[in-house]
């Protein structure tokens, strides 16, 4: 893979970053979903394609619910993988070098 990872510590740090990202995504989803529903209730949404604002608002809400489920599943899998890698001695902190 061009531009891929060159070391186990680099991959380890990437997995840890993905775990942190997946853990934060639900907060972003909650924020966006709340914003869309607030703006819908306030009547400030104006879709650029001429459709009713509620169509896009509820479409976004549905997609965000699905995204939340997918990210929760990805987080579970990454945490499981991290646990196994930890026991194999393959989880590195930023200060550690590959042995």
C-alpha positions, 0 to 999 in steps of 0.5 A: 500500500503506497503511503502505508504504515512503516512500523508497528508503533505507528499502526498502534497509535493509529488504532488508538486514534481511531478508538478515540475518534469513534468514541467522540463521533456520537457527540458530533452526531448528537450535536448535528442532529440537535442542530437540524431539529432545532433549525427545523422547528425554528423554520430556518432550514432552506434546502437548495433543491426545493424540497420540504425541509422536513424531508432532509431533516428527517433523512439526516436524522435517520442517517445519523442514527444509522451512523451512530450504530455503525460507529458504536460497532466499529468502536467495540471492534477496535477496542477488542482488537486493542485489547488483544494487541495489548496482550501481545505487547503490540500497543505502544505509547507515543514515547515507545520505539519499536523493539 
